[in-house]
Amino acid sequence: MIIDPRTFERFNLILTGVVVPRPIAFVSTISIDGVVNLAPYSFFNAVAYNPPTVVFSSSRKAAGWQDKRKDTLTNIEETGEFVVNVVVDDIAAAMNATAAEYPSDVSEFVIAGLTEAPSEVVKAPRVLESPVNMECRLSQIVNIGEQPHQHGLVIGEIVRMHLREDVLYEGPNGYRVNHQALQPTGRLAGNAYCRTDDVYELIRPNYVPEEAEQTAGQPAD
């Protein structure tokens, strides 16, 4: 089957079904009036080391509301700050509880039974129950598409990272993350999620010019 995304009905179901698994950005923000918001986004990833940069995408319009904008995007545009909290299996159900479109004056921390923890640099609180929190300052928002389906691609620089000590171990080349201790949650399509406890390794090859020259022209086995 060949699909034209512009004409295929509910293409979003196909897209989110094939780009999997996706990490989940559990984004906490605070409005200029001091109202805290917490919401999950699975269009999320890390894109650079220097400066350390993450991106996530949010629709501008809140689903199911006539004129309500997404609180997360509004707060970031007004304050220039946010926190990305990593979703792990222990808080996956709590994360899901925050996915509804609540009124702007409702705190999803309370709804999900999660704990606000103070950040070091930004004003938005961290999720205490998350083992990894990334305090971010806004670098840029790129508008994608047009209303009523417009999205804002949020690009942020990590200015502080908080890690629970048990998710780190010291290897021969420095500190690494113990994913068995972290237990991050992956997003699939629809209502499906996945765990990351079944892993395998592939050693990345190195290109050695001398070896390539020696094998050039030799028949394959």
Summary of the structure (lengths in Angstrom):
residues: 221
radius of gyration: 20.4
end to end distance: 35.8
largest distance: 70.4
contacts: 594
relative contact order: 0.17
helix: 20%
strand: 36%
